[in-house]
Amino acid sequence: MLDTKSVTRAMEILKKAKRVTCMCHRNPDGDALGAITGAAQLVEANFPGVIVSLACVDPVPPTFSFLPFAQRVLAEINPTDGDVFIFVDAAEPKLTEYHERFPQIFGGAWPSVCFDHHPTNTQFAAVNIVVPDASSTCEVLVDFADLAGWQLTPDIATSLLTGVYTDTGGLLHSNTTARVYRTVARLLRSGAAQRMIVTHVFRTAKLSTLRLWGRVLEKIGVTQERGAISALTEEDFRATGAEYSELTGAIDYVNAIPGMRFSLILSERGGKVKGSLRTLRDDVDVSKMAATFQGGGHRKAAGFALQGKLKPEVRWKVEQ
């Protein structure tokens, strides 16, 4: 449930805005992009005359180019007086990668609202609307729009349903609650283009993506702790012709191996190593595992990023 006081405070901030910049985390996924485009449309529809822009340090992956406003997502921002920032799906400032160049917009001093569903959210905005038990940030935005009395157009509903679908794995993950189904029904009634979402997100794959995923599956190893781990180097991306964003979704196949306690994909990305963690078990908290590497996320889905590169290691053991 949303805190009505926070909703009221958020509305007061938005009513005073001259310009609104909606911002999401780097390497945007379906929930981040659904939320940033959905939030931008909601503001534009309900505050005529306000200039709305969308910001992300990384470009929109081709998979999500169908989203309304996707072509308006740009990397450059220029904060000025009268601006309001809406942060979506980002648990902490560093995930946006704008925190070093524009530290003034974080920390709550600048007029800002954060919509998120990560329990590790650091409450860095002036108003923080964070619902840890929500399936996605887009689900939080649906509840906010309803409490604010805002109408959901078909385009807005399409953006928000994309986030709900992707963060629940097409309604297959354990975070698919009865509330999620009610949210999906709400968005479908509002005209969300369900078939278009399913076609672009779940039933379309580039040849380079399939080749990259093939390397992920080929390299799977199982640890003594019953963890399924795979790793990709920069050379794997070059050899397959795949972009970093095309790795999204591969972790679910690694996580499907029976009997595993957790799954992990490590990938080199421009001088960093990113780790994506998943589990299907209730007695494993991968967010705690990610936290040991300054990462975070949810109990069953988390991630981290470290400076460095991958170095293969071979171990042999003789048993008698």
N, C-alpha and C positions, 0 to 999 in steps of 0.2 A: 504493500500500500504506500502511496505517496503521502508525504507530509504536506498538509494543506497550507501551513505557514510558509513552507519553502516555495510552493507553487505561487502563492500571493506575492512573495518577495521577488520571484523570478519575473512575474508579470510587471511589477513596478519598474524593474530594471529595463525590461524590453520597451515599455511605453515611453521611456526617456531617450531611447537610442536614435541617433541620426544614421548610423551605419552599424550593421551587424555582420560579424565574420564568424562563420561556422567552421570549426576546426576538428580534425580527427587525428588518430595516431598514424605513424609511418607504416609503410607496407599495408595499406588498408584492405580489410576483408569485407565480406558482404554486410556485416552488421555496421561497421564503421561507415561504409559508403551509403548504406540504406539510411542510417541515422543522419549523416551530414546533409544528404540531399533532401531527406524528409523534413529535417529541422529548417533548412533554408526555405523550402516551399511553404511551410507553416508560417514562418515569420513574414514572408513576402505577401502571403494571402491575407494575413490578419493585421498587418501594420503597413498600409499603403503609404508610399513615399519614402519608406526606409530603404536605404541601399544595402543589399545583401550580397555578400561574397562567400566563397567556399575555399578553404585552404587545407592543403596536405603537402608535405615535402616530397611525397612520391606520387607518380601519376596513377590514374585510375586504370586497373588492369582491363584488358579487352573484354574479359568475361562480363564485366559490369558496365560496359559502355552503353547498354540499353537504358540505364537508369535516367530518369528526368534530372536535369541539371548536371549530369556527369561531366559534360563538356565545359562546365564553368568552374571545375575544381582546378585551382592554380597553386603554385608553390610560394609565390611572393606575397608578403603582407606588409602593410605600412600603417601601424597603429597611430591614430590621431585622437585628439579630444572629441568626445561624443560617441566614440566607438564602444560597442558592446561585443564581447566574445562569448560564443556558445561552444563549449568543448563537448565532444561526444565520444563515447567508447574509449576514453583515455584515462587510465587509473592514476597517472602521475605526469607532470610536465615533460619529463625527458622522453616520454613515448611520442611526443609530437615533434621533437627535434627542433622546436622553436625556442626552447627554454634558455639557450645560451645567447642567442641574438636579441631576444625580446623578453628578458626576465621580468620586466615591469608588468606584463599582462597576466602573470601567474602570482599566486599567493593571496588573492582575495582583495588586493587594494584597487585593482582595475574592475569596472563593472563587468561581471561575467557570470555565466551559469554553466554548470557541468551536469550533463546527463550521462549516467553510467550504470553498469550492473556488476562491476568487479568489486569483490569484498576488500581488495587491497587498495581501493581508491584513497588517495591522501587528502581529499577535501581541499583542493588547492584553488577553487574558484570562490567568488564572493557568495554564491548560492550553489549548493551541491545537492542535486537530486539523484541520489544513488540508491538503487534497490538491489541488494545482493542476491535475492532469491528470484529475480526476474531472469527469464531465459536469455534476454538480449537487451541492448540499449534501445532498440526499436520498440520493444514491448513497453519500456518505460515512457517513451515518447507518445505512444498511443494513449496511455493512461493520463499523461500530462495534457494532451490535446483534449481529451474528454472532460477533465476537470476544468480546463480553461474555457470550455464551451466552443472549441474550434471545430469546424467541419473538416472532414477528410475527403479530399477529392480523389478520383481514381489514380492520378499520378502520385499523390502523397501516399495513398494506400499501397501502391506498387513498391515504392521505396521502402516503406516500413515492413511490408511483408517479406521483402528480400532479406532484411536483417534477421527477422524471426526464423525464416526458413534456413538460412545458412548457419546460424548459431545453434540450431537444433539438429543440424544434419538432415534436413528434409523431414523434420518431426520424428527422427529415429533415436536421437540421443536421450539420455536419462533426464535431461532438464526439460523434456516435453511434458509439461503438467496439464491438468485440466484447464488451468488459467490460460495456457498457451493456445489451446484449441479454441477457447472463447475469443482470444485476441485475433486468431486467424479468421474466425467466422466474422468478427467485426470488420476486419479489413476486406474480406471478400464481399461483404454487403456494401462496402464503400466503393467497390469497383476495381479492386486490385487485379492486375493482369497476371493471374496465377500461371497460366500456360506459358506465357513469355518468360516468367521467372524460372520455371522448371526447365524449359528448353535451354536457356542461356547458361544457367548455373549448374544443372545436373546432367544434362543430356548433350552437351557440346564439349568436345575436347580436341585441342590442336594436336597434330602429330608430335610436335616437340614436347607437349605435356605428357603424352603417353610414353614417349621415349625416356623422359626424366623419371617418371614414376616407375618405369621398368628398372632403372638403375637403383632406385630406392629399394624395391622389392628384392633385387638380386643381391644387395649388400646387407640384408638383414642378418643380424647375429643375435643370439640369445645369451644373456649373462647368467651367472650362478644365482642371481637374485630374481630370476625369471622376468627379466626386462628385455623386450624386443627393441633393438637399437639399429638404426641405419644412419649413414653419413654420406653427404654429398660435398664434393669439393668444387671450386670454381671451374675446374676442368670439366666436371660433369655437366655443368650448365652450358659451357661453351660447346662441348661435343654434341649435345642434344639440341642446341639452338634455343633453349628455353630461358624465359625470364624468371627472376626470383619468385614472382607472384604465382607462377605455374605450379609451384610446389604445394600450394594450398589444396588440402583434401587428401593428400597422399598419406598423412598420418593416420587417417581412419582405417586404411587397409592394413597398416602395420599393427594397429591396435586390435585388429580382428583375429589375431593368432590366439587360439584357445590356450588357456592356462597361464597367460602372462599377467604379471602384477601391474606392469606399466609398459608404455611404449615411448620411444624417443627418436626423433629425427634431428640430426645435427647438420647444419649447412653453412658453408662459407659464403659470405656476402660482403664484398668490398672491404676486406680487412677486419671483418667481424665474424664471429661464429654464432649463429642463432640456433636455439634449441626449442623444439616443440614437444611438449609432454602431454600424454593422454593416459587415462585408465578407465576401466569399466568396473572396477572394484570399489566397494563402499569403505573398505578398510585401508585404502591408500589415498593419500592427499598429495597430488603432484604439485600443488601450489607451494607446499613446504619444500619440496625438492627444488623447485625453481627459485625459491627465496634464497637458497644457499649460494646461488649465482647472481644475486641481486635482481631476480626476476619476480614474477608473480602471476596471478590469474585465479582460477577456480580450483576446487578440489579435484575435479576430473579433467580439467583442461587448463594448461598453464604454459608459460614460455619464458625464455631469458635470452639475453644477447651479451656476448663478451668480446672484447678486443682480442684479436689473434687469428690463428689459422689452424686447420686440422692436421694432425700428424698421425699416420697409420702406425699401429703397433701390433705385432704378432706374438702370441704367447703359445708355448707348447708345454705339455705336462705328460710325464711318463708315469703310468700307473702299473703296479705289479700285484 
